[in-house]
Amino acid sequence: MIHDLKSALTRSRSTLAEDMVGAVSLLVILIGGLSIPAIF
């Protein structure tokens, strides 16, 4: 099981990094969108 997880992570390392960047950007957009009404 652990061997399978390690091999899956090594095969999809670049995709995983891109997915993490996408998730962080979505969180920034969400927090920004929720904060803008508080400013005005």
Secondary structure by P-SEA (a helix, b strand, c coil): caaaaaaaaaacaaaaaaaaaaaaaaaaaaaaaaaccccc
